[in-house]
């Protein structure tokens, strides 16, 4: 890691103490050469894209160094496991990988991971919480809602309305050299017949080739070798083997009954504590309500609870009862197959 002025840094929206109060160790890493950007800017022809010219100028203003961070101590994965009890296997592996670099000057290095499991069981939430515990940035791209094959790698500036890809945008326009980048619903990547939306990942998931990733819009190499990759999917059979072989693949189960009850109780407290009206409700849910919530996928739990709070209020009560929960969400939906 090309570090300068390595330190423990906090505040300013940059490297900071995580949600557990443990300070992230911050250094600097050059993610692109301003000299190469200057050369690319000088070589632009008169009729070149205004957007590309503006991109180069912004790169020069912000400079090529970004924060490279890692936790100052082992993150509080125990608390995260209480929050998301079905992610125990993933967290065990993360503990092992982090143990190798925490007491040395080695940079944070985590093997790309693929989280497989039913919709709504907390995969994306896990990735966001991981970025908070690591003290680094966060980027997100949903493959299911996109048809453009160049969303990760950018499109040539010669095309109308072309722009940089999500990888370039997250690293160059962000504060961090090693953000968590989530590729959501990797198995639902659509192709338009001309571009492979996953093509860029073949190089990005290998450290050696990721060091000089070239976005097709900017055409200036950037160092993406420290990115923390988290992909989510429902069906591994729809993902090319060369990509699967570059990742640690985890089958994340739905939480068991006890775990689901803990998740429901946590979501209830989060909703209650984040609204002024929540103070009128008790701190804990009663057992019959938890029994009704436990079969529901975590994503559905939040919506069910919001509806239940409203039903209780309309009924003139300051507590949720089982009858307040929407009937059509009282059971886990079957997994959708493709």
VEXDREN-2710 file (C-alpha; in Angstrom, 1 decimal):
% VEXDREN-2710
k/r/px/py/pz
1/UNK/0.0/0.0/0.0
2/UNK/1.4/3.4/-1.0
3/UNK/0.8/5.1/2.3
4/UNK/1.8/8.7/3.3
5/UNK/1.1/10.2/6.7
6/UNK/-0.5/7.0/8.0
7/UNK/-2.6/7.9/11.1
8/UNK/-5.7/7.3/13.0
9/UNK/-8.1/9.8/11.6
10/UNK/-11.6/10.9/12.5
11/UNK/-14.3/13.3/11.5
12/UNK/-15.1/15.4/8.4
13/UNK/-17.0/12.6/6.7
14/UNK/-13.8/10.8/5.9
15/UNK/-12.1/8.0/7.9
16/UNK/-13.8/8.0/11.3
17/UNK/-14.7/6.0/14.3
18/UNK/-17.1/3.2/13.4
19/UNK/-20.4/2.5/15.0
20/UNK/-18.6/0.6/17.7
21/UNK/-16.3/3.6/18.5
22/UNK/-13.2/1.9/17.2
23/UNK/-11.0/4.2/15.1
24/UNK/-10.1/3.4/11.5
25/UNK/-6.4/3.5/10.6
26/UNK/-6.1/5.8/7.6
27/UNK/-3.3/6.2/5.1
28/UNK/-3.2/7.4/1.6
29/UNK/-3.0/5.5/-1.7
30/UNK/-2.5/6.8/-5.2
31/UNK/-5.4/5.5/-7.3
32/UNK/-4.5/7.3/-10.5
33/UNK/-1.6/9.4/-11.8
34/UNK/-2.4/13.0/-12.3
35/UNK/0.4/13.1/-14.9
36/UNK/-1.5/10.6/-17.1
37/UNK/-4.7/12.6/-16.6
38/UNK/-2.9/15.8/-17.7
39/UNK/-1.6/14.0/-20.8
40/UNK/-5.0/12.6/-21.7
41/UNK/-6.5/16.1/-21.3
42/UNK/-3.8/17.7/-23.5
43/UNK/-4.4/15.1/-26.2
44/UNK/-8.2/15.6/-26.4
45/UNK/-9.2/16.8/-29.9
46/UNK/-11.2/20.0/-30.3
47/UNK/-14.4/18.2/-30.8
48/UNK/-14.0/15.9/-27.8
49/UNK/-16.8/15.2/-25.3
50/UNK/-17.4/18.1/-22.9
51/UNK/-18.3/15.6/-20.3
52/UNK/-14.9/13.8/-20.7
53/UNK/-13.0/17.1/-20.5
54/UNK/-14.9/18.0/-17.3
55/UNK/-14.1/14.5/-15.9
56/UNK/-10.3/15.0/-16.5
57/UNK/-10.5/18.5/-15.0
58/UNK/-12.3/17.3/-11.9
59/UNK/-9.7/14.5/-11.5
60/UNK/-6.9/17.0/-11.5
61/UNK/-8.6/19.2/-9.0
62/UNK/-9.2/16.3/-6.6
63/UNK/-5.8/14.7/-7.0
64/UNK/-5.0/11.0/-7.3
65/UNK/-4.7/10.1/-3.6
66/UNK/-7.5/8.5/-1.7
67/UNK/-7.8/7.3/1.9
68/UNK/-7.0/3.7/2.4
69/UNK/-8.4/2.5/5.7
70/UNK/-8.6/-0.5/7.9
71/UNK/-10.0/-1.0/11.4
72/UNK/-7.7/-0.2/14.3
73/UNK/-8.9/-3.4/16.1
74/UNK/-11.1/-6.3/15.3
75/UNK/-14.6/-4.9/14.4
76/UNK/-17.5/-5.8/16.6
77/UNK/-18.6/-8.7/14.5
78/UNK/-20.2/-10.3/17.5
79/UNK/-22.8/-7.5/17.6
80/UNK/-23.3/-7.9/13.9
81/UNK/-23.9/-11.6/14.3
82/UNK/-26.5/-10.8/17.0
83/UNK/-28.1/-8.5/14.5
84/UNK/-27.9/-10.9/11.6
85/UNK/-27.5/-14.4/13.1
86/UNK/-27.7/-16.1/9.7
87/UNK/-24.3/-14.6/8.6
88/UNK/-22.2/-16.5/11.1
89/UNK/-20.1/-18.4/8.4
90/UNK/-19.3/-15.2/6.6
91/UNK/-18.3/-13.4/9.7
92/UNK/-16.0/-16.3/10.8
93/UNK/-14.1/-16.0/7.6
94/UNK/-13.9/-12.2/7.9
95/UNK/-12.4/-12.6/11.4
96/UNK/-9.7/-14.9/10.0
97/UNK/-8.8/-12.6/7.1
98/UNK/-8.7/-9.4/9.3
99/UNK/-6.6/-11.1/11.9
100/UNK/-3.7/-11.3/9.4
101/UNK/-3.5/-7.5/8.8
102/UNK/-4.7/-5.8/11.9
103/UNK/-1.4/-5.8/13.8
104/UNK/0.9/-5.0/10.8
105/UNK/1.2/-2.3/8.2
106/UNK/-0.4/-4.6/5.6
107/UNK/-3.5/-3.1/3.9
108/UNK/-6.9/-4.4/4.4
109/UNK/-7.3/-7.4/2.0
110/UNK/-10.6/-9.3/1.8
111/UNK/-11.4/-12.0/-0.8
112/UNK/-14.4/-11.0/-2.9
113/UNK/-17.5/-12.6/-1.5
114/UNK/-20.8/-13.8/-3.0
115/UNK/-23.7/-14.0/-0.7
116/UNK/-26.3/-16.5/-2.0
117/UNK/-29.8/-16.8/-0.5
118/UNK/-33.5/-16.0/-0.6
119/UNK/-34.6/-12.5/-1.3
120/UNK/-35.0/-10.3/1.7
121/UNK/-32.9/-12.2/4.2
122/UNK/-30.4/-9.3/4.8
123/UNK/-27.6/-9.7/2.2
124/UNK/-27.5/-6.1/1.2
125/UNK/-28.0/-4.8/4.7
126/UNK/-25.0/-7.0/5.8
127/UNK/-22.8/-5.4/3.1
128/UNK/-23.7/-1.9/4.3
129/UNK/-23.1/-2.7/7.9
130/UNK/-19.7/-4.3/6.9
131/UNK/-18.6/-1.0/5.3
132/UNK/-19.5/0.8/8.5
133/UNK/-17.5/-1.6/10.7
134/UNK/-14.5/-1.4/8.4
135/UNK/-14.6/2.4/8.4
136/UNK/-14.5/2.7/4.6
137/UNK/-16.8/3.9/1.9
138/UNK/-19.7/2.2/0.2
139/UNK/-20.9/1.8/-3.4
140/UNK/-23.9/0.0/-4.7
141/UNK/-25.1/-1.2/-8.1
142/UNK/-28.2/-3.2/-8.7
143/UNK/-27.8/-5.5/-11.8
144/UNK/-31.5/-6.4/-11.9
145/UNK/-32.6/-2.9/-12.8
146/UNK/-30.0/-2.2/-15.5
147/UNK/-29.7/-3.3/-19.1
148/UNK/-26.6/-1.4/-20.1
149/UNK/-23.6/-3.7/-20.3
150/UNK/-21.2/-0.9/-19.6
151/UNK/-22.6/0.1/-16.2
152/UNK/-19.5/-1.2/-14.4
153/UNK/-16.8/-0.4/-17.0
154/UNK/-18.2/2.8/-18.6
155/UNK/-18.9/3.5/-22.3
156/UNK/-16.7/5.1/-24.9
157/UNK/-16.9/8.9/-24.9
158/UNK/-17.6/8.6/-28.6
159/UNK/-21.1/7.4/-27.9
160/UNK/-23.9/9.9/-27.2
161/UNK/-24.7/10.4/-23.5
162/UNK/-21.7/8.1/-22.6
163/UNK/-20.4/8.3/-19.1
164/UNK/-18.0/6.6/-16.7
165/UNK/-19.0/3.3/-15.0
166/UNK/-19.9/2.7/-11.4
167/UNK/-16.4/1.4/-10.4
168/UNK/-14.7/4.5/-11.7
169/UNK/-17.3/6.7/-10.1
170/UNK/-17.0/5.1/-6.7
171/UNK/-13.2/5.2/-6.6
172/UNK/-12.4/8.5/-8.4
173/UNK/-15.3/10.6/-7.1
174/UNK/-15.3/9.1/-3.7
175/UNK/-12.9/9.5/-0.7
176/UNK/-11.6/5.9/-0.4
177/UNK/-9.2/3.6/-2.3
178/UNK/-10.8/0.6/-0.7
179/UNK/-14.6/1.1/-0.5
180/UNK/-17.1/-1.8/-0.1
181/UNK/-18.6/-2.1/-3.6
182/UNK/-21.9/-4.1/-3.7
183/UNK/-23.0/-5.8/-6.9
184/UNK/-26.6/-6.6/-6.0
185/UNK/-28.5/-9.5/-7.7
186/UNK/-25.5/-10.5/-9.8
187/UNK/-27.4/-13.4/-11.2
188/UNK/-30.0/-11.1/-12.8
189/UNK/-27.5/-9.1/-14.9
190/UNK/-29.2/-8.5/-18.3
191/UNK/-27.3/-8.4/-21.6
192/UNK/-28.3/-6.2/-24.5
193/UNK/-26.5/-8.5/-26.9
194/UNK/-23.6/-6.1/-27.6
195/UNK/-22.1/-5.8/-24.1
196/UNK/-21.4/-8.3/-21.4
197/UNK/-22.4/-6.5/-18.1
198/UNK/-20.2/-8.8/-16.1
199/UNK/-17.2/-8.6/-18.5
200/UNK/-15.3/-6.0/-16.4
201/UNK/-15.5/-8.3/-13.3
202/UNK/-13.1/-10.8/-14.8
203/UNK/-10.2/-8.4/-14.3
204/UNK/-11.5/-6.4/-11.4
205/UNK/-11.8/-9.5/-9.1
206/UNK/-8.1/-10.3/-9.7
207/UNK/-5.7/-8.1/-7.8
208/UNK/-3.0/-8.0/-10.4
209/UNK/-5.2/-6.9/-13.2
210/UNK/-7.3/-4.6/-11.0
211/UNK/-4.3/-2.4/-10.4
212/UNK/-4.7/-0.9/-13.8
213/UNK/-8.4/-1.0/-14.5
214/UNK/-9.3/1.2/-17.5
215/UNK/-12.8/2.7/-17.6
216/UNK/-13.9/2.9/-21.3
217/UNK/-15.1/6.4/-20.8
218/UNK/-12.1/8.0/-19.1
219/UNK/-9.4/5.7/-20.6
220/UNK/-7.1/6.5/-17.7
221/UNK/-5.9/3.5/-15.5
222/UNK/-7.1/3.5/-11.9
223/UNK/-6.0/1.2/-9.1
224/UNK/-9.0/-0.9/-8.0
225/UNK/-6.9/-3.6/-6.3
226/UNK/-8.0/-2.7/-2.8
227/UNK/-11.8/-2.7/-3.4
228/UNK/-13.9/-4.9/-1.1
229/UNK/-16.3/-6.8/-3.3
230/UNK/-19.6/-8.1/-2.0
231/UNK/-22.0/-9.6/-4.5
232/UNK/-25.4/-11.0/-3.8
233/UNK/-27.5/-13.5/-5.7
234/UNK/-30.4/-15.9/-5.5
235/UNK/-29.2/-18.5/-8.0
236/UNK/-25.5/-19.3/-8.6
237/UNK/-26.3/-21.3/-11.7
238/UNK/-26.8/-18.1/-13.6
239/UNK/-23.4/-16.8/-12.8
240/UNK/-20.4/-17.7/-15.0
241/UNK/-17.9/-20.1/-13.4
242/UNK/-14.9/-17.8/-13.9
243/UNK/-16.6/-15.3/-11.7
244/UNK/-17.6/-17.8/-9.1
245/UNK/-14.0/-19.1/-9.0
246/UNK/-12.8/-15.7/-8.1
247/UNK/-15.0/-15.3/-5.0
248/UNK/-15.7/-16.9/-1.7
249/UNK/-19.3/-18.2/-2.1
250/UNK/-21.6/-18.4/0.9
251/UNK/-25.0/-20.0/1.1
252/UNK/-26.7/-17.7/3.6
253/UNK/-29.7/-19.5/5.1
254/UNK/-32.9/-17.8/6.2
255/UNK/-32.7/-17.1/10.0
256/UNK/-34.0/-19.8/12.3
257/UNK/-37.0/-19.0/14.5
258/UNK/-34.9/-17.7/17.4
259/UNK/-32.7/-15.6/15.0
260/UNK/-35.8/-14.2/13.3
261/UNK/-37.3/-13.2/16.6
262/UNK/-34.1/-11.3/17.4
263/UNK/-34.2/-9.6/14.0
264/UNK/-37.8/-8.6/14.5
265/UNK/-37.1/-7.2/18.0
266/UNK/-34.2/-5.2/16.6
267/UNK/-36.2/-3.8/13.7
268/UNK/-39.0/-2.8/16.1
269/UNK/-36.5/-0.9/18.3
270/UNK/-34.9/0.8/15.3
271/UNK/-38.3/2.0/14.0
272/UNK/-39.5/3.0/17.5
273/UNK/-36.3/4.9/18.3
274/UNK/-36.1/6.8/15.0
275/UNK/-39.5/8.5/15.3
276/UNK/-40.9/10.9/17.9
277/UNK/-44.1/8.9/18.2
278/UNK/-42.1/5.8/19.0
279/UNK/-41.6/6.9/22.6
280/UNK/-45.3/6.1/23.3
281/UNK/-44.7/2.5/22.5
282/UNK/-43.0/-0.1/24.8
283/UNK/-39.3/-0.9/24.3
284/UNK/-40.0/-4.6/23.5
285/UNK/-42.5/-6.6/21.5
286/UNK/-44.6/-9.2/23.2
287/UNK/-44.2/-12.9/22.4
288/UNK/-47.4/-13.3/20.3
289/UNK/-46.2/-10.5/18.0
290/UNK/-42.8/-12.0/17.6
291/UNK/-44.4/-15.4/16.9
292/UNK/-46.3/-13.8/14.0
293/UNK/-43.2/-12.0/12.7
294/UNK/-40.7/-14.8/12.9
295/UNK/-41.7/-16.6/9.7
296/UNK/-41.4/-13.3/7.6
297/UNK/-38.3/-12.5/5.7
298/UNK/-36.4/-9.6/7.3
299/UNK/-37.1/-7.2/4.4
300/UNK/-40.9/-7.8/4.8
301/UNK/-40.6/-7.5/8.6
302/UNK/-39.9/-3.7/8.4
303/UNK/-42.9/-3.1/6.2
304/UNK/-45.1/-5.3/8.4
305/UNK/-44.0/-3.4/11.5
306/UNK/-44.7/0.0/10.0
307/UNK/-48.2/-1.1/9.1
308/UNK/-48.7/-2.5/12.6
309/UNK/-47.6/0.7/14.2
310/UNK/-50.2/2.5/12.1
311/UNK/-52.9/0.0/12.9
312/UNK/-52.2/0.3/16.6
313/UNK/-52.4/4.1/16.5
314/UNK/-55.7/4.0/14.6
315/UNK/-57.1/1.6/17.2
316/UNK/-56.1/4.0/20.0
317/UNK/-53.4/1.7/21.4
318/UNK/-49.8/2.5/22.3
319/UNK/-48.7/-1.1/21.7
320/UNK/-48.7/-3.5/18.9
321/UNK/-50.7/-6.7/19.1
322/UNK/-50.6/-9.7/16.7
323/UNK/-53.8/-8.6/15.0
324/UNK/-52.1/-5.4/13.9
325/UNK/-49.8/-7.3/11.5
326/UNK/-50.9/-7.5/7.9
327/UNK/-52.4/-10.9/7.3
328/UNK/-50.9/-11.3/3.9
329/UNK/-47.4/-10.9/5.2
330/UNK/-47.6/-13.3/8.1
331/UNK/-45.8/-16.1/6.3
332/UNK/-42.5/-16.3/4.5
333/UNK/-43.0/-16.1/0.8
334/UNK/-41.7/-19.0/-1.2
335/UNK/-38.4/-18.5/-3.1
336/UNK/-38.8/-17.4/-6.7
337/UNK/-36.9/-19.6/-9.1
338/UNK/-35.6/-18.7/-12.5
END
